[in-house]
Amino acid sequence: MLKRLFSLFVTILLLANTLKAQDSVRADDSHLQVSLITCGTGDEIYETFGHTAIRIVDSVAGTDVVYNYGTFDGYTENFEMKFMQGKLLYYVSCYPYVIFQQEYAAYHRSVEEQVLHISGASKMSIDSYLKNNALEQNKYYKYDFFFDNCATRIRDVFRYALGVKFKYGKVLPEGKKITYRQIINQYFYRTHGERVGVNLLLGSRIDKVMTDLDIMFLPDYLRDGLAGATLKGKPVAGKAQLVLAGSPYKPAGFNWVLALTIGLLLLTAIGLFVPNMQVLGRVMSGFMLFITGLLGLLMLVMWFATDHQGCQNNYNVLWALPTNIFIAFAVKRNKNRYAIVGIALIFVSLLVHILGIQEQALLEMSPVLLSLILIYLHIIRINRAKA
């Protein structure tokens, strides 16, 4: 009797294991492997923030492709103008993974892969979503670096294809607040010219404190968010595995922008306040006013004449007055009111920085602001002396 009971127990156990194995097979009959690909940074400015793509391997069809949302047509009509205006259309492309990998190997950029551990139905949902997105009528979108780029598109692929039970993991440390501007400055640690230039042209909208989803506009943080993501409470993917090693870490170089602005300040101060250097003073005053005026005009163009959302509400125009272009060559001697207003607006711009409304690149731009104050004070002093 005991033998029969034992045999029955073993039979039931084996049957249960068989059914469980069959359920597991049925749960993933897609023959697909889905991965998030995260690429490291490069030397060019457009490579500064890395890149991301989705890899799908179909073992039955024998295909291994990537879906890349960072492609555009460099030969399109009026390419430069469309790029400047923020009207250049990007699109999702699908091509063999081996070509993608070779490209990054050639530029010595790292490649990491996170394989998704999800059901076959979930894999097919992602695959179907991407195939539909890659259709000619669906693949184009208007690129925006902060709010609609190659990483945010892929971030949303997983959210839409996997449904409301998919949740990204925490990315930002608890209680830490960081803005778009602060995070991109970390990536620009080596390229001082690009960092300062970008900070001058980007407005207050990027001084918004980011959420975990917001910061995934950068591929590194999308990778980290996926590492802690869950679907129906179960982990979706593990830690990224290194496929290609990139170039070694490069330290920050000499800050030539700071040296340049300090040099401009010294020349301006010498020209304005050292006897027998009046010619230098006039040249530097005209030069600084004209350059800051041009810069302010460019800020207004990027704000009002383009679709770049990050360039809106740029309060740097408070000190980079576009009207400085005309004041630099104005023959009217009495410019007291203009100079007083110019000084006042510089202090208003500093207040905007202190209040956190818009952060400025004060390290490099402080000598420029001080140069303008010296020029305005000189204008006031000269006009009062002639009064």
KEKENU-379150 format. One record per atom (N, C-alpha, C): residue in three letters; x, y, z. Coordinates in steps of 0.05 Angstrom, whole numbers, plus 5000, padded with zeros to 4 digits. Each point is the difference from the previous one (the first is absolute). Layout:
N
AlaXYZ ...
! end
This chain:
387
Met501649765000 Met498450245000 Met501750255000 Leu502150005017 Leu501850235001 Leu501550044974 Lys500749774987 Lys501350024974 Lys498350134980 Arg497449934999 Arg498150114981 Arg499750305005 Leu499750085026 Leu499850285006 Leu502450164992 Phe502449885005 Phe502550144992 Phe500250034970 Ser499249784986 Ser500150014970 Ser498150214990 Leu497650025012 Leu498050204992 Leu501150285004 Phe501350045023 Phe501150275007 Phe502150084980 Val501849814993 Val502250054981 Val498850074973 Thr497949854992 Thr498750044974 Thr498850284998 Ile498650085022 Ile498850265001 Ile502150224999 Leu502249965014 Leu502250205001 Leu501250034972 Leu500549784987 Leu501250014973 Leu498050134980 Leu497449945003 Leu498050124982 Leu499950305004 Ala500250085026 Ala499950295006 Ala502350154988 Asn502449875002 Asn502450124988 Asn499950024970 Thr498849794988 Thr499750004971 Thr498150224991 Leu497850035014 Leu498050214993 Leu501250275004 Lys501650035021 Lys501350265005 Lys502050074978 Ala501549804991 Ala501950044978 Ala498650074975 Gln497749864995 Gln498450064976 Gln499050295001 Asp499150095024 Asp499050275003 Asp502250204994 Ser502449935010 Ser502350184995 Ser500650024971 Val499949784985 Val500550014972 Val497950174986 Arg497449955008 Arg497850154988 Arg500350305006 Ala501150065025 Ala500350285008 Ala501950154982 Asp501949864987 Asp501950134982 Asp500349834975 Asp498150024983 Asp500249864974 Asp500550214978 Ser501150235008 Ser500550224981 Ser502549964983 His501949845011 His502649974987 His501650274998 Leu499350185018 Leu501250274999 Leu501750055024 Gln502150154996 Gln501650115022 Gln500050304997 Val499150155020 Val499950294999 Val502050125020 Ser501650194990 Ser502050125017 Ser500050314996 Leu500850135022 Leu500650294998 Leu503050034996 Ile500750154980 Ile502950064994 Ile500650285008 Thr502150035017 Thr500850275009 Thr502950054991 Cys500450214986 Cys502650074988 Cys501350235015 Gly502649985003 Gly501550215015 Gly500450254984 Thr501250205013 Thr500550264988 Thr502349994980 Gly500150214983 Gly502150024980 Gly501250285001 Asp501850064981 Asp501450265000 Asp498450224987 Glu498249944981 Glu498550214987 Glu497850105019 Ile499150254995 Ile498050125018 Ile497449845000 Tyr499349894977 Tyr497549844999 Tyr500349725012 Glu502549935007 Glu500549755013 Glu500450025030 Thr499850255010 Thr500650065028 Thr498349855020 Phe497549944993 Phe498149895019 Phe499449704995 Gly501549874982 Gly499549724995 Gly497649964982 His499349754998 His497849934982 His498649745010 Thr497749944990 Thr498649765008 Thr498449894977 Ala499449745001 Ala498549864979 Ala498849755012 Ile498249874985 Ile498849755008 Ile500949784981 Arg501049785010 Arg500849784984 Arg498049775002 Ile499249894977 Ile498249775000 Ile501249784983 Val500349775013 Val501049764987 Val497749804996 Asp499549924976 Asp497949804994 Asp501449744991 Ser500049805017 Ser501549754995 Ser498749844978 Val497550034995 Val498649854978 Val500550134973 Ala499650275000 Ala500450144974 Ala503050044994 Gly501749965021 Gly502950034995 Gly500850304997 Thr498550185013 Thr500650284998 Thr501150115027 Asp501750204998 Asp501150145023 Asp500250294993 Val498150165009 Val499850284991 Val499950195024 Val500650264994 Val499650215020 Val498050204990 Tyr498550115018 Tyr498250234994 Tyr501350255012 Asn500750184982 Asn501550245008 Asn498350254994 Tyr499450155021 Tyr498350244998 Tyr501750254995 Gly502649964996 Gly501850244997 Gly500950054972 Thr498549914980 Thr500950044972 Thr498650234987 Phe501450144982 Phe498850224984 Phe501450014973 Asp498850144982 Asp501050034973 Asp501750254998 Gly502749964999 Gly501850234998 Gly500050134973 Tyr498749884981 Tyr499950114972 Tyr497350134994 Thr498350025021 Thr497450134995 Thr500350294992 Glu498150114986 Glu500250274990 Glu499950195024 Asn501850214999 Asn500250205021 Asn500649875027 Phe501849805000 Phe500749855024 Phe500950185023 Glu501950184995 Glu501150175021 Glu497950185012 Met498350124983 Met497950185009 Met498049855017 Lys499249764991 Lys498049845015 Lys501249925027 Phe502649935001 Phe501349925025 Phe500050245019 Met500750244991 Met500150245017 Met497250075010 Gln498049964983 Gln497350085008 Gln498649785017 Gly501349775004 Gly498849795015 Gly497749864985 Lys500150014973 Lys497949894984 Lys501049754985 Leu502449915005 Leu501149774987 Leu498649745010 Leu499049844981 Leu498649765007 Leu502049775005 Tyr499949875023 Tyr501449755005 Tyr498149774994 Tyr501149764999 Tyr498349774996 Tyr501249755012 Val498349805004 Val501049745010 Val500849834976 Ser502449895001 Ser500949834979 Ser500549725011 Cys499849804982 Cys500549725008 Cys502149884982 Tyr502149905011 Tyr502249894984 Tyr501649795016 Pro501749844987 Pro501449795015 Pro501750105023 Tyr499849855022 Tyr501550075024 Tyr503050004995 Val501049834983 Val502949984995 Val501050274989 Ile498550134983 Ile500850264989 Ile500150215022 Phe498049995017 Phe499850195023 Phe502549965018 Gln500649765006 Gln502349945017 Gln502650084988 Gln500349954974 Gln502550074986 Gln500550305000 Glu497850154997 Glu500250295000 Glu501150105027 Tyr499049905022 Tyr500950095026 Tyr502849895006 Ala500749774990 Ala502749905004 Ala502050174985 Ala499350104976 Ala501750174985 Ala500650275014 Tyr498150105015 Tyr500450255014 Tyr500849965029 His500749765007 His500949935027 His498150105022 Arg497449944995 Arg498050075019 Arg498849745012 Ser499650015026 Ser499049765014 Ser497249934992 Val499449745002 Val497349894995 Val499349815023 Glu497750055013 Glu499049825021 Glu497349894991 Glu499449765010 Glu497449874993 Glu498649905025 Gln497450055001 Gln498249905021 Gln497949824987 Val500249755005 Val498049814989 Val497550015018 Leu497650024988 Leu497550015015 Leu499149725007 His499349955025 His499049755009 His497050025004 Ile498649984977 Ile497150045001 Ile498749774983 Ser497449985001 Ser498649784986 Ser500150044970 Gly499449794986 Gly499950014971 Gly498050204990 Ala497750015013 Ala497950194992 Ala501050295002 Ser501550055022 Ser501050275004 Ser502150074979 Lys501749814993 Lys502050044980 Lys498750064973 Met497949844993 Met498650054975 Met498650274999 Ser499150095024 Ser498750265001 Ser502050224994 Ile502549985010 Ile502150194994 Ile500749994971 Asp500349764990 Asp500849964972 Asp497950114981 Ser497449965006 Ser497950104984 Ser499950305001 Tyr500450115024 Tyr499950305003 Tyr502250124983 Leu502449895001 Leu502350114985 Leu499549974969 Lys499049784992 Lys499549964971 Lys498050204990 Asn498050055016 Asn497950204992 Asn501250285000 Asn501750065019 Asn501350265002 Asn501950054977 Ala501249784989 Ala501950034978 Ala498750024973 Leu497449984998 Leu498750044975 Leu500350294990 Glu500150034974 Glu500650264988 Glu498150225011 Gln497549945003 Gln498150205009 Gln500250065030 Asn501649845015 Asn500150035029 Asn502850085011 Lys502149964984 Lys502750005010 Lys501250285006 Tyr498950214989 Tyr501150275003 Tyr499050145025 Tyr501850165012 Tyr499250175022 Tyr501950245002 Lys499050215012 Lys501650255002 Lys501749985026 Tyr502549984995 Tyr501949955022 Tyr500250245019 Asp500049955026 Asp500650205020 Asp501949875020 Phe502350135005 Phe502149875015 Phe499149925028 Phe498550175014 Phe499249945027 Phe497449845003 Phe498150054982 Phe497349905005 Phe499149794980 Asp501449974978 Asp499149804979 Asp502449924984 Asn501649815011 Asn502549924986 Asn500149694998 Cys502449914992 Cys500249714996 Cys499649845026 Ala500750115023 Ala499749865025 Ala497150025010 Thr498750234999 Thr497350035009 Thr498149834984 Arg500649984974 Arg498349834982 Arg500149715009 Ile502449905006 Ile500349725009 Ile498949965028 Arg500450205017 Arg498850005027 Arg497049954997 Asp498750134981 Asp497149984997 Asp499249754986 Val501749884984 Val499449754986 Val499349795021 Phe501749975021 Phe499549805021 Phe497550075016 Arg499550255005 Arg497650085015 Arg497549944985 Tyr499950064974 Tyr497649964984 Tyr499649714992 Ala502249864993 Ala499749734991 Ala499549805023 Leu501050065024 Leu499749815022 Leu497650075018 Gly498950244997 Gly497650075015 Gly500550125028 Val497850045014 Val500150155026 Val501349845022 Lys500349744996 Lys501349835021 Lys503050014998 Phe501050144980 Phe503050044998 Phe500750255014 Lys502049995017 Lys501050235016 Lys503050014998 Tyr501050244994 Tyr502950045001 Tyr501050025029 Gly502549935004 Gly501250015026 Gly500850295007 Lys500650045025 Lys501050265009 Lys502850054988 Val500450254992 Val502550084988 Val501450215018 Leu498550205007 Leu501250215017 Leu500149925029 Pro502250065014 Pro500149955028 Pro497750145015 Glu499149875021 Glu497750115015 Glu500750285010 Gly498250194994 Gly500350275010 Gly501950184983 Lys501349884980 Lys501850164984 Lys498550154978 Lys500750254997 Lys498750164979 Lys502250094980 Ile499449964975 Ile501950074979 Ile498450094975 Thr501150214987 Thr498650114977 Thr501249904974 Tyr498650054978 Tyr501149924974 Tyr502750134995 Arg500250265007 Arg502550144995 Arg502349885016 Gln499549945025 Gln502249895017 Gln501049734990 Ile498149834990 Ile500949744991 Ile501550014974 Ile499250184981 Ile501550024975 Ile502850135005 Asn500250175019 Asn502650125007 Asn502049795009 Gln499049795013 Gln501749785008 Gln501249854976 Tyr498449984979 Tyr501049874976 Tyr501950174984 Phe499850275003 Phe501750194986 Phe502550065016 Tyr500849835019 Tyr502250065018 Tyr502650064985 Arg500449894977 Arg502550034985 Arg499950234980 Thr497750054988 Thr499850204978 Thr498850265011 His501850175009 His499150255014 His498650194980 Gly500950014975 Gly498750184981 Gly497249924995 Glu499549734995 Glu497349914994 Glu498250035025 Arg501249955024 Arg498450035024 Arg499050285004 Val501850204997 Val499250275004 Val498150094978 Gly500649934975 Gly498350084978 Gly497149895003 Val499849755008 Val497449885004 Val498550145022 Asn501450055022 Asn498850145023 Asn499050284993 Leu501450134982 Leu499150274993 Leu497549994983 Leu499749804983 Leu497749994981 Leu497649865012 Leu500349855021 Leu497749865012 Leu498750165021 Gly497350005000 Gly498550175018 Gly499249875026 Ser498250135014 Ser499349915027 Ser498549745001 Arg498849914978 Arg498549765000 Arg501649755009 Ile502750014994 Ile501649775008 Ile501150025028 Asp499150215015 Asp500750025028 Asp497949875018 Lys498249854987 Lys497949855015 Lys501349755013 Val499249955024 Val500949765014 Val498849764987 Met501649804994 Met499149764985 Met498849785018 Thr498249854989 Thr499049755012 Thr501749774990 Asp499549765010 Asp501349764990 Asp499549964971 Leu497650054990 Leu499449974972 Leu501350214983 Asp500150255011 Asp501350224985 Asp502949944994 Ile501549915020 Ile502849964997 Ile500749784980 Met498049844993 Met500549794980 Met500250104972 Phe500150274997 Phe500650114973 Phe502949944994 Leu501649915019 Leu502849934996 Leu500249695001 Pro501449884980 Pro500149714999 Pro501149865025 Asp501950125014 Asp501149875024 Asp497849965021 Tyr498250205003 Tyr497949985020 Tyr497749834991 Leu499649984974 Leu498049814990 Leu500949715007 Arg502649954996 Arg501249745007 Arg499649945030 Asp500550205017 Asp499749965029 Asp497149965008 Gly498250154986 Gly497249975006 Gly498949724993 Leu501149894977 Leu499149734992 Leu501249795018 Ala502450055011 Ala501249805018 Ala498349955025 Gly498550205008 Gly498249975023 Gly497149974993 Ala499449974975 Ala497250004991 Ala498749735007 Thr497350025002 Thr498449755006 Thr497649994981 Leu499149764995 Leu497549954985 Leu498449805017 Lys497750095009 Lys498349855018 Lys501549925025 Gly501850195008 Gly501549965025 Gly502549844997 Lys500649894976 Lys502449844996 Lys502150164985 Pro502649955006 Pro502150154986 Pro499949964970 Val500650214985 Val499949984971 Val502749944988 Ala502150135011 Ala502749964989 Ala502050035022 Gly502349894996 Gly502150025019 Gly502050224993 Lys502349995012 Lys502150204995 Lys501049974972 Ala500750224988 Ala501050004972 Ala502649854998 Gln500449854979 Gln502549854995 Gln501650144979 Leu502650035005 Leu501750144981 Leu500549834975 Val499450114977 Val500549874974 Val502550104987 Leu500350275000 Leu502450134989 Leu501150205021 Ala502549995004 Ala501350195018 Ala500650264984 Gly499450235011 Gly500550254987 Gly502750115007 Ser500450254992 Ser502650145006 Ser500150055030 Pro502550015011 Pro500350065028 Pro499150275008 Tyr499550045026 Tyr499150265010 Tyr502050224994 Lys499050234991 Lys501750224993 Lys499550235020 Pro502150105013 Pro499650215019 Pro499450274986 Ala498950185016 Ala499450274989 Ala502550144994 Gly500050154978 Gly502350154991 Gly500050285010 Phe501850174990 Phe500250285008 Phe497550154993 Asn499150165018 Asn497550164996 Asn500750254985 Trp500249984974 Trp500850234984 Trp497950224998 Val497449925005 Val497950204999 Val500350195024 Leu500649905023 Leu500450175024 Leu502550184995 Ala502149884989 Ala502450164994 Ala499450234981 Leu498449944980 Leu499250204980 Leu498450235012 Thr498049935016 Thr498350215011 Thr501650165021 Ile501849885014 Ile501750165019 Ile501850194984 Gly501049904977 Gly501750174983 Gly498450244989 Leu497549954993 Leu498350224990 Leu499550215022 Leu499649905025 Leu499650185022 Leu502450175006 Leu502449874999 Leu502550155005 Leu500450214979 Leu499649934975 Leu500450204978 Leu498050235002 Thr497549935008 Thr498050215003 Thr500750195023 Ala500849895023 Ala500750165023 Ala502550174994 Ile502049894987 Ile502450164993 Ile499350234981 Gly498449944980 Gly499250204981 Gly498450235011 Leu498349935020 Leu498250205011 Leu501350175023 Phe501949885014 Phe500950145024 Phe503050065001 Val501649914981 Val502850064999 Val500450244982 Pro501450215009 Pro500550234983 Pro501449934974 Asn499450154980 Asn501249964973 Asn499249744987 Met497949865010 Met499049764987 Met497150034991 Gln499350254994 Gln497250064993 Gln499149864974 Val501949974982 Val499349874975 Val499249715005 Leu501749865016 Leu499349735008 Leu497349985014 Gly499550205017 Gly497450015014 Gly497750034981 Arg500250174980 Arg497850034981 Arg499649754983 Val502349884993 Val499849754984 Val498749785016 Met500849965025 Met498949795016 Met497150055007 Ser499350255005 Ser497250075006 Ser498249934977 Gly500850094976 Gly498549944976 Gly499849704995 Phe502349875003 Phe500149714995 Phe498149855019 Met500250055026 Met498449855020 Met497050064996 Leu499350254995 Leu497250064995 Leu498949874975 Phe501650004979 Phe499149884974 Phe499849705003 Ile501949875013 Ile499949705002 Ile497749925018 Thr499650135023 Thr497849935017 Thr497350064987 Gly499950214984 Gly497650064985 Gly499349784980 Leu502149914985 Leu499649784981 Leu499049755014 Leu501349955023 Leu499249765016 Leu497150025009 Gly499250235009 Gly497250045009 Gly498149974977 Leu500750104976 Leu498449964976 Leu499749714993 Leu502149855002 Leu499949714995 Leu498249865020 Met500150085025 Met498349895021 Met497150044993 Leu499350244991 Leu497250064993 Leu499149844975 Val501849964981 Val499449844976 Val499449715009 Met501849895017 Met499649725009 Met497549985017 Trp499250205014 Trp497750005017 Trp497450024984 Phe499850194981 Phe497550064987 Phe499849894971 Ala502349954988 Ala499949924971 Ala500649714995 Thr500349845022 Thr500549714997 Thr498149845017 Asp500049744995 Asp498249825015 Asp501549865023 His502550095006 His501549885022 His498850085026 Gln498749825014 Gln498650075025 Gln502050095021 Gly502449885000 Gly502050075021 Gly501050284997 Cys499650134978 Cys501050284996 Cys498050215008 Gln497649925009 Gln498050195007 Gln500550135027 Asn499050245004 Asn500250145026 Asn502950035009 Asn501650104982 Asn502950035006 Asn500550285011 Tyr500450015027 Tyr500350255013 Tyr502950104999 Asn501749874985 Asn502750114996 Asn499850264983 Val497850044987 Val499750254984 Val499750245019 Leu499849965026 Leu499950235018 Leu502750145001 Trp502249854996 Trp502750125000 Trp501150024972 Ala499349804983 Ala500950014972 Ala497950154984 Leu499950265003 Leu497950164988 Leu500450024969 Pro498149914984 Pro500350034971 Pro500550284991 Thr499050205015 Thr500450284993 Thr502950095003 Asn501649845013 Asn502850075003 Asn501450024973 Ile498949864980 Ile501150024973 Ile500050294990 Phe497850145005 Phe499750274991 Phe501550205018 Ile500049945026 Ile501450185019 Ile503049994995 Ala501049784990 Ala502949984995 Ala500950204980 Phe498250084981 Phe500850194979 Phe498450265002 Ala498450035020 Ala498450245002 Ala501750255004 Val499450214986 Val501550255002 Val498950195022 Lys497549945009 Lys498850165020 Lys501749985026 Arg500750235011 Arg501850005022 Arg498749935027 Asn497650095004 Asn498649955025 Asn498749735001 Lys501449815012 Lys499049725001 Lys499649925030 Asn499750215017 Asn499849945029 Asn497749815007 Arg497750064990 Arg497649845006 Arg500449714991 Tyr501149974976 Tyr500449734990 Tyr502049855018 Ala502250135008 Ala502049885016 Ala498949925028 Ile498350185011 Ile498849945026 Ile498249764998 Val498349994979 Val498249784996 Val501649744995 Gly502250024985 Gly501749774995 Gly501249875025 Ile500950185018 Ile501149905026 Ile497849875016 Ala497650135001 Ala497849895016 Ala499249734989 Leu499949964974 Leu499249754988 Leu502049785006 Ile502650075001 Ile502049805007 Ile499549895028 Phe499350185019 Phe499449915027 Phe497449845002 Val498150074982 Val497549844999 Val500649724990 Ser501849984980 Ser500749734990 Ser501449845021 Leu501650135017 Leu501349855022 Leu497949915021 Leu498050175004 Leu497849925018 Leu498549764989 Val499650004974 Val498649774987 Val501749745005 His502650034999 His501849775005 His499749915030 Ile500250195018 Ile499949945029 Ile497449875008 Leu497850094988 Leu497449895006 Leu499549734987 Gly501849914983 Gly499749744987 Gly498150004976 Ile499350244991 Ile498250014977 Ile501549924975 Gln502450094996 Gln501749914979 Gln502950025008 Glu501449784999 Glu502849995009 Glu501850094977 Gln502050165007 Gln501950114981 Gln502749865003 Ala501650024979 Ala502849905002 Ala501750225012 Leu499650055026 Leu501250235012 Leu503149985001 Leu501149765003 Leu502949985001 Leu501350134976 Glu499049944976 Glu501350114976 Glu498850274992 Met497550055007 Met498750254991 Met500350235019 Ser500849955025 Ser500450225019 Ser501950224990 Pro502349934987 Pro501750214989 Pro498650174978 Val498249874985 Val498550154979 Val498150195013 Leu498549915021 Leu498150175014 Leu501550245013 Leu502349945012 Leu501550215013 Leu501150204979 Ser500849904976 Ser500950174979 Ser497750194991 Leu497649904997 Leu497750164993 Leu499450225021 Ile500249925025 Ile499650195022 Ile502050234998 Leu502649924996 Leu502150214997 Leu499550184977 Ile499049894977 Ile499550164976 Ile497750195006 Tyr497849905013 Tyr497750175006 Tyr500850225020 Leu501749935020 Leu500950205020 Leu501750214986 His501649924981 His501750194985 His498350194984 Ile497949894987 Ile498150174985 Ile498850215018 Ile499149925023 Ile498850185019 Ile502050225009 Arg502449915006 Arg502050195010 Arg500850204978 Ile500349914975 Ile500750194978 Ile497850204995 Asn497549905000 Asn497850184994 Asn499650205023 Arg500449925024 Arg499750195023 Arg502350214999 Ala502349924991 Ala502350184999 Ala499550224978 Lys498549924979 Lys499550194978 Lys497450165005 Ala498549935021 Ala497550145005 Ala500550285011 
! end
